[in-house]
Structure formats: C-alpha cells, structure tokens
Amino acid sequence: MLADLVAGALHDASDRRAGRGLAEVEAAALAREPAIDALVSLAPADRVKIIAEVKRSSPSRGALAEIPDPAALASSYERGGASAISVLTEQRKFGGSLADLEAVRNAVRLPVLRKDFIADPYQVFEARAAGADLVLLIVAALDQDDLQGLFTLTRELGMTALVETHSADELSRALDIGAGLVGVNARDLSTFELDQELFGRLAGHIPSGVIRVAESAVKSAADVAHYREAGADVVLVGEALVTGDPVRTLAEFLAV
Ligand SMILES: O=C(O)c1ccccc1NCC(=O)[C@H](O)[C@H](O)COP(=O)(O)O
C-alpha cells in the first residue's frame, strides 16, 4: 500500500511537471522568503508541542471532515497553541493539494509541513515554492541514497525534514543521514495497524539533540500524556483535531 501511495504521488507530480517544469518551480522556490526554522519552533520545552494536521480523509479511515477552508482551520490551530501545521497535500486518498498548503501558508505565522509521499526532488521544490518550511521524508518509502539526496536538498532550500520511521532499522537510517527532527509513526503505512507503544520502544534510541516526534493514534489528552511520558517533544495529531473542536481539543492536549 505504501508503494501504491508513493507511485500515485509520483504520477501526479509528473503530471504537474508537464505543466510547470522543474526550472520554473525551482525559480519559484528560490524566490520565496526564507523558511521558518522549524528546529527552533519545535525545540524541546517544558511542555509538549503539537503539530496540528489539516486532514480531510485517509486510506485507513475514509472521509473525516469536509474542511472547506483549510486556512481558517489552520488559523484556529494557531490560536489554539499549535507549534506547527501539517498539511496533507496528497490528492488521491487524502483529498489534499498544494493549494491547501499555500492557503495555510498565507494564513499563519507557524512553520508549515508538506505531508505527502515525497520521492522526487521536484516535490521538494514544489513544497518550498508553495511556502512549506518542512517536508516529510518517509524512510520506508526511500532507499538510503534517495533519502540522503532529498534530505540534503531540503536543507539546501533552508527547510527542515521531518524524517519518519516505523522500526529500529528505519530509525538508525534516519540518524545516519543526520536528521534533527525524527518522527515515529504509530501507523504502519502498509497495513494501517496502529501501535501506540512503538514510540516508547524507539524513543530511548534517539539521541539527545534530536527532536522526537510521536505521530498518529492520538484520540485523547491521555494519549498525548502517554507519548509525553515516553519522551515525546512533539506530538503530531490529525483525526482528533479535524473531527472535534480544534481550539478546545488543542487546549486539552496542551494541558497535559
Ligand atoms: O492516516 C492514514 O490512514 C494513513 C495511511 C497511509 C499512509 C499515511 C496515513 N496517514 C498519514 C499520517 O501519518 C497521519 O495523518 C498523521 O500522523 C496523523 O494521524 P492521526 O492523528 O492518527 O490522524
């Protein structure tokens, strides 16, 4: 399933590239104001930080929320105390787009993450051109050379990579490339199974100086507290925010 998601994202990127070539997108990326330094915004603190996600639907859960105005949702996340905004830009299964990301960029002063299945440099340039400060790099979706290449390009463009892992082996590959922001996704992206204990098993192997992000499977403040007790500096939340009152839910989650 992950391979299908990556193939679909690459196919769509290739379609967009036919209309807007690499040179044009690269120029647009370089013309942007400098990216916000997400390593500063998400640095460990005496309280947990939250990356709040704009998520309409997903392969595992189907339709979640309409979200007619992603900019308004992102603004409410900002008001609610989120430290960064994640925007799912994959269209086929998540109903997202780069237009969503651009709208969010224009609405908030927080760092914005392009959450997609990124496997080609074109997608990284697109992200920066749309105003993203971060991109997601999923270790399971990339061989080590491609992971290193996309990570290096991300840094060259002044952005931060959230390097996502789901096993000890993937974590060591993330650390090998020098990732400073490492995610452990509770969701197996091929089977969609959730393992909320995975973060706790891997967190001890993430050296200090690397920001630890627990991703997925948060339904309640108790789940946020669970991740925090296991060592999470940051928790990334999608479904619980888009299906509830975002400001009130964030307040509960940030109070742990
Ligand atoms: O959410 C899915 O079903 C999914 C399936 C396959 C690949 C990625 C998927 N989601 C992306 C994410 O990792 C989540 O959107 C994110 O971590 C938030 O998760 P949640 O709070 O559980 O909505």
The ligand as an ORCA input file, in Angstrom:
! r2SCAN-3c Opt
* xyz 0 1
  O      -3.923      8.132      8.081
  C      -3.828      7.157      7.315
  O      -4.738      6.326      7.137
  C      -2.572      6.931      6.525
  C      -2.468      5.796      5.736
  C      -1.342      5.585      4.977
  C      -0.307      6.497      4.997
  C      -0.388      7.634      5.793
  C      -1.513      7.844      6.562
  N      -1.644      8.952      7.335
  C      -0.650      9.959      7.462
  C      -0.302     10.121      8.873
  O       0.726      9.645      9.260
  C      -1.307     10.787      9.769
  O      -2.103     11.638      9.018
  C      -0.764     11.613     10.903
  O       0.281     11.010     11.568
  C      -1.922     11.915     11.898
  O      -2.502     10.709     12.333
  P      -3.861     10.703     13.154
  O      -3.728     11.677     14.298
  O      -3.986      9.291     13.647
  O      -4.931     11.113     12.218
*
